[in-house]
Amino acid sequence: MTSDRAARLGLDRDLDLMWKMAFRDYQLTSKAKSVGMAIHGRVDGNTLTCWPSIERLAQDTGLSERAVKLAVSELVEHRVITKTRRASDSNLYMLQPPGQWVRREPVRS
């Protein structure tokens, strides 16, 4: 997310930069990083949430839907995001502050 887009969405620039820098250096598979950045690029700046479908995330990242589901599970396991099931065909994703992330050895893809 560019700084201009972050400002348009109301996402605090310092928080945006802190999240991206921590995420870049965090030990995750490349697929999880790709999906994490796709989710980050869609968040509402006030709530830090978004609700893209698995199909949309697959289109955004060029990954298969199965790979996206595995990557989302990895992000949830590391507490980089939370996932809440919605009544529709999409989930609600919420970015979590880097201080709440849990370090685990990633499974290499």
Biotite code that builds the C-alpha atoms (Angstrom):
import biotite.structure as struc

atoms = struc.array([
    struc.Atom([0.000, 0.000, 0.000], chain_id="A", res_id=1, res_name="MET", atom_name="CA", element="C"),
    struc.Atom([1.461, 3.341, -0.946], chain_id="A", res_id=2, res_name="THR", atom_name="CA", element="C"),
    struc.Atom([1.568, 6.154, 1.588], chain_id="A", res_id=3, res_name="SER", atom_name="CA", element="C"),
    struc.Atom([-1.014, 8.056, -0.478], chain_id="A", res_id=4, res_name="ASP", atom_name="CA", element="C"),
    struc.Atom([-3.363, 5.088, -0.435], chain_id="A", res_id=5, res_name="ARG", atom_name="CA", element="C"),
    struc.Atom([-2.757, 4.639, 3.300], chain_id="A", res_id=6, res_name="ALA", atom_name="CA", element="C"),
    struc.Atom([-3.705, 8.276, 3.856], chain_id="A", res_id=7, res_name="ALA", atom_name="CA", element="C"),
    struc.Atom([-6.807, 7.943, 1.658], chain_id="A", res_id=8, res_name="ARG", atom_name="CA", element="C"),
    struc.Atom([-7.957, 4.930, 3.632], chain_id="A", res_id=9, res_name="LEU", atom_name="CA", element="C"),
    struc.Atom([-7.263, 6.666, 6.932], chain_id="A", res_id=10, res_name="GLY", atom_name="CA", element="C"),
    struc.Atom([-4.488, 4.244, 7.871], chain_id="A", res_id=11, res_name="LEU", atom_name="CA", element="C"),
    struc.Atom([-1.940, 5.931, 10.088], chain_id="A", res_id=12, res_name="ASP", atom_name="CA", element="C"),
    struc.Atom([1.307, 6.279, 8.104], chain_id="A", res_id=13, res_name="ARG", atom_name="CA", element="C"),
    struc.Atom([3.492, 5.221, 11.047], chain_id="A", res_id=14, res_name="ASP", atom_name="CA", element="C"),
    struc.Atom([1.347, 2.140, 11.681], chain_id="A", res_id=15, res_name="LEU", atom_name="CA", element="C"),
    struc.Atom([1.356, 1.327, 7.968], chain_id="A", res_id=16, res_name="ASP", atom_name="CA", element="C"),
    struc.Atom([5.148, 1.557, 7.757], chain_id="A", res_id=17, res_name="LEU", atom_name="CA", element="C"),
    struc.Atom([5.676, -0.338, 11.030], chain_id="A", res_id=18, res_name="MET", atom_name="CA", element="C"),
    struc.Atom([3.417, -3.184, 9.850], chain_id="A", res_id=19, res_name="TRP", atom_name="CA", element="C"),
    struc.Atom([5.072, -3.438, 6.424], chain_id="A", res_id=20, res_name="LYS", atom_name="CA", element="C"),
    struc.Atom([8.613, -3.389, 7.839], chain_id="A", res_id=21, res_name="MET", atom_name="CA", element="C"),
    struc.Atom([7.838, -5.987, 10.497], chain_id="A", res_id=22, res_name="ALA", atom_name="CA", element="C"),
    struc.Atom([5.999, -8.119, 7.957], chain_id="A", res_id=23, res_name="PHE", atom_name="CA", element="C"),
    struc.Atom([8.887, -7.955, 5.480], chain_id="A", res_id=24, res_name="ARG", atom_name="CA", element="C"),
    struc.Atom([11.339, -9.267, 8.084], chain_id="A", res_id=25, res_name="ASP", atom_name="CA", element="C"),
    struc.Atom([8.989, -11.826, 9.638], chain_id="A", res_id=26, res_name="TYR", atom_name="CA", element="C"),
    struc.Atom([9.630, -15.508, 8.940], chain_id="A", res_id=27, res_name="GLN", atom_name="CA", element="C"),
    struc.Atom([6.714, -16.677, 6.820], chain_id="A", res_id=28, res_name="LEU", atom_name="CA", element="C"),
    struc.Atom([6.505, -18.616, 3.585], chain_id="A", res_id=29, res_name="THR", atom_name="CA", element="C"),
    struc.Atom([6.539, -16.536, 0.433], chain_id="A", res_id=30, res_name="SER", atom_name="CA", element="C"),
    struc.Atom([2.923, -17.513, -0.230], chain_id="A", res_id=31, res_name="LYS", atom_name="CA", element="C"),
    struc.Atom([1.828, -16.285, 3.206], chain_id="A", res_id=32, res_name="ALA", atom_name="CA", element="C"),
    struc.Atom([3.691, -13.023, 2.638], chain_id="A", res_id=33, res_name="LYS", atom_name="CA", element="C"),
    struc.Atom([2.017, -12.569, -0.731], chain_id="A", res_id=34, res_name="SER", atom_name="CA", element="C"),
    struc.Atom([-1.456, -13.182, 0.710], chain_id="A", res_id=35, res_name="VAL", atom_name="CA", element="C"),
    struc.Atom([-0.671, -11.003, 3.750], chain_id="A", res_id=36, res_name="GLY", atom_name="CA", element="C"),
    struc.Atom([0.282, -8.096, 1.523], chain_id="A", res_id=37, res_name="MET", atom_name="CA", element="C"),
    struc.Atom([-2.857, -8.619, -0.583], chain_id="A", res_id=38, res_name="ALA", atom_name="CA", element="C"),
    struc.Atom([-4.964, -8.454, 2.587], chain_id="A", res_id=39, res_name="ILE", atom_name="CA", element="C"),
    struc.Atom([-2.996, -5.432, 3.823], chain_id="A", res_id=40, res_name="HIS", atom_name="CA", element="C"),
    struc.Atom([-3.688, -3.666, 0.545], chain_id="A", res_id=41, res_name="GLY", atom_name="CA", element="C"),
    struc.Atom([-7.443, -4.044, 1.018], chain_id="A", res_id=42, res_name="ARG", atom_name="CA", element="C"),
    struc.Atom([-7.890, -3.029, 4.667], chain_id="A", res_id=43, res_name="VAL", atom_name="CA", element="C"),
    struc.Atom([-10.131, -0.220, 5.817], chain_id="A", res_id=44, res_name="ASP", atom_name="CA", element="C"),
    struc.Atom([-7.900, 2.276, 7.607], chain_id="A", res_id=45, res_name="GLY", atom_name="CA", element="C"),
    struc.Atom([-10.318, 2.848, 10.474], chain_id="A", res_id=46, res_name="ASN", atom_name="CA", element="C"),
    struc.Atom([-11.052, -0.766, 11.355], chain_id="A", res_id=47, res_name="THR", atom_name="CA", element="C"),
    struc.Atom([-7.983, -2.518, 9.872], chain_id="A", res_id=48, res_name="LEU", atom_name="CA", element="C"),
    struc.Atom([-10.406, -5.057, 8.397], chain_id="A", res_id=49, res_name="THR", atom_name="CA", element="C"),
    struc.Atom([-11.333, -6.306, 4.954], chain_id="A", res_id=50, res_name="CYS", atom_name="CA", element="C"),
    struc.Atom([-13.344, -9.182, 3.525], chain_id="A", res_id=51, res_name="TRP", atom_name="CA", element="C"),
    struc.Atom([-11.984, -10.345, 0.160], chain_id="A", res_id=52, res_name="PRO", atom_name="CA", element="C"),
    struc.Atom([-13.041, -13.812, -0.937], chain_id="A", res_id=53, res_name="SER", atom_name="CA", element="C"),
    struc.Atom([-10.512, -16.605, -1.343], chain_id="A", res_id=54, res_name="ILE", atom_name="CA", element="C"),
    struc.Atom([-11.134, -16.325, -5.077], chain_id="A", res_id=55, res_name="GLU", atom_name="CA", element="C"),
    struc.Atom([-10.267, -12.588, -5.025], chain_id="A", res_id=56, res_name="ARG", atom_name="CA", element="C"),
    struc.Atom([-7.083, -13.225, -3.006], chain_id="A", res_id=57, res_name="LEU", atom_name="CA", element="C"),
    struc.Atom([-6.116, -15.944, -5.482], chain_id="A", res_id=58, res_name="ALA", atom_name="CA", element="C"),
    struc.Atom([-6.603, -13.492, -8.350], chain_id="A", res_id=59, res_name="GLN", atom_name="CA", element="C"),
    struc.Atom([-4.628, -10.784, -6.518], chain_id="A", res_id=60, res_name="ASP", atom_name="CA", element="C"),
    struc.Atom([-1.675, -13.078, -5.786], chain_id="A", res_id=61, res_name="THR", atom_name="CA", element="C"),
    struc.Atom([-1.655, -15.475, -8.723], chain_id="A", res_id=62, res_name="GLY", atom_name="CA", element="C"),
    struc.Atom([-1.879, -18.411, -6.304], chain_id="A", res_id=63, res_name="LEU", atom_name="CA", element="C"),
    struc.Atom([-4.369, -21.266, -6.366], chain_id="A", res_id=64, res_name="SER", atom_name="CA", element="C"),
    struc.Atom([-7.341, -21.065, -3.996], chain_id="A", res_id=65, res_name="GLU", atom_name="CA", element="C"),
    struc.Atom([-5.885, -24.005, -2.043], chain_id="A", res_id=66, res_name="ARG", atom_name="CA", element="C"),
    struc.Atom([-2.553, -22.173, -1.647], chain_id="A", res_id=67, res_name="ALA", atom_name="CA", element="C"),
    struc.Atom([-4.394, -19.031, -0.471], chain_id="A", res_id=68, res_name="VAL", atom_name="CA", element="C"),
    struc.Atom([-6.297, -21.038, 2.160], chain_id="A", res_id=69, res_name="LYS", atom_name="CA", element="C"),
    struc.Atom([-3.048, -22.534, 3.449], chain_id="A", res_id=70, res_name="LEU", atom_name="CA", element="C"),
    struc.Atom([-1.396, -19.105, 3.499], chain_id="A", res_id=71, res_name="ALA", atom_name="CA", element="C"),
    struc.Atom([-4.336, -17.590, 5.421], chain_id="A", res_id=72, res_name="VAL", atom_name="CA", element="C"),
    struc.Atom([-4.059, -20.437, 7.951], chain_id="A", res_id=73, res_name="SER", atom_name="CA", element="C"),
    struc.Atom([-0.361, -19.658, 8.373], chain_id="A", res_id=74, res_name="GLU", atom_name="CA", element="C"),
    struc.Atom([-1.079, -15.952, 8.904], chain_id="A", res_id=75, res_name="LEU", atom_name="CA", element="C"),
    struc.Atom([-3.754, -16.786, 11.496], chain_id="A", res_id=76, res_name="VAL", atom_name="CA", element="C"),
    struc.Atom([-1.464, -19.278, 13.238], chain_id="A", res_id=77, res_name="GLU", atom_name="CA", element="C"),
    struc.Atom([1.214, -16.589, 13.572], chain_id="A", res_id=78, res_name="HIS", atom_name="CA", element="C"),
    struc.Atom([-1.457, -14.079, 14.701], chain_id="A", res_id=79, res_name="ARG", atom_name="CA", element="C"),
    struc.Atom([-0.545, -11.676, 11.918], chain_id="A", res_id=80, res_name="VAL", atom_name="CA", element="C"),
    struc.Atom([-4.259, -11.530, 11.100], chain_id="A", res_id=81, res_name="ILE", atom_name="CA", element="C"),
    struc.Atom([-7.462, -12.747, 12.659], chain_id="A", res_id=82, res_name="THR", atom_name="CA", element="C"),
    struc.Atom([-10.143, -14.407, 10.574], chain_id="A", res_id=83, res_name="LYS", atom_name="CA", element="C"),
    struc.Atom([-13.846, -14.345, 11.346], chain_id="A", res_id=84, res_name="THR", atom_name="CA", element="C"),
    struc.Atom([-16.351, -16.303, 9.280], chain_id="A", res_id=85, res_name="ARG", atom_name="CA", element="C"),
    struc.Atom([-19.081, -14.131, 7.790], chain_id="A", res_id=86, res_name="ARG", atom_name="CA", element="C"),
    struc.Atom([-22.558, -15.242, 6.726], chain_id="A", res_id=87, res_name="ALA", atom_name="CA", element="C"),
    struc.Atom([-21.632, -14.587, 3.098], chain_id="A", res_id=88, res_name="SER", atom_name="CA", element="C"),
    struc.Atom([-18.982, -16.452, 1.118], chain_id="A", res_id=89, res_name="ASP", atom_name="CA", element="C"),
    struc.Atom([-16.098, -14.390, 2.484], chain_id="A", res_id=90, res_name="SER", atom_name="CA", element="C"),
    struc.Atom([-14.235, -14.054, 5.757], chain_id="A", res_id=91, res_name="ASN", atom_name="CA", element="C"),
    struc.Atom([-13.507, -10.901, 7.727], chain_id="A", res_id=92, res_name="LEU", atom_name="CA", element="C"),
    struc.Atom([-9.757, -10.398, 8.113], chain_id="A", res_id=93, res_name="TYR", atom_name="CA", element="C"),
    struc.Atom([-8.229, -8.014, 10.642], chain_id="A", res_id=94, res_name="MET", atom_name="CA", element="C"),
    struc.Atom([-4.588, -6.948, 10.755], chain_id="A", res_id=95, res_name="LEU", atom_name="CA", element="C"),
    struc.Atom([-2.933, -7.418, 14.128], chain_id="A", res_id=96, res_name="GLN", atom_name="CA", element="C"),
    struc.Atom([-0.141, -5.228, 15.550], chain_id="A", res_id=97, res_name="PRO", atom_name="CA", element="C"),
    struc.Atom([3.336, -6.758, 15.153], chain_id="A", res_id=98, res_name="PRO", atom_name="CA", element="C"),
    struc.Atom([3.712, -6.974, 18.946], chain_id="A", res_id=99, res_name="GLY", atom_name="CA", element="C"),
    struc.Atom([0.989, -9.645, 19.015], chain_id="A", res_id=100, res_name="GLN", atom_name="CA", element="C"),
    struc.Atom([2.524, -11.878, 16.337], chain_id="A", res_id=101, res_name="TRP", atom_name="CA", element="C"),
    struc.Atom([3.750, -15.316, 17.392], chain_id="A", res_id=102, res_name="VAL", atom_name="CA", element="C"),
    struc.Atom([7.041, -16.596, 16.008], chain_id="A", res_id=103, res_name="ARG", atom_name="CA", element="C"),
    struc.Atom([6.928, -20.154, 14.763], chain_id="A", res_id=104, res_name="ARG", atom_name="CA", element="C"),
    struc.Atom([9.083, -21.933, 12.245], chain_id="A", res_id=105, res_name="GLU", atom_name="CA", element="C"),
    struc.Atom([7.285, -21.725, 8.892], chain_id="A", res_id=106, res_name="PRO", atom_name="CA", element="C"),
    struc.Atom([6.705, -24.711, 6.693], chain_id="A", res_id=107, res_name="VAL", atom_name="CA", element="C"),
    struc.Atom([8.719, -24.083, 3.540], chain_id="A", res_id=108, res_name="ARG", atom_name="CA", element="C"),
    struc.Atom([6.757, -23.908, 0.303], chain_id="A", res_id=109, res_name="SER", atom_name="CA", element="C"),
])
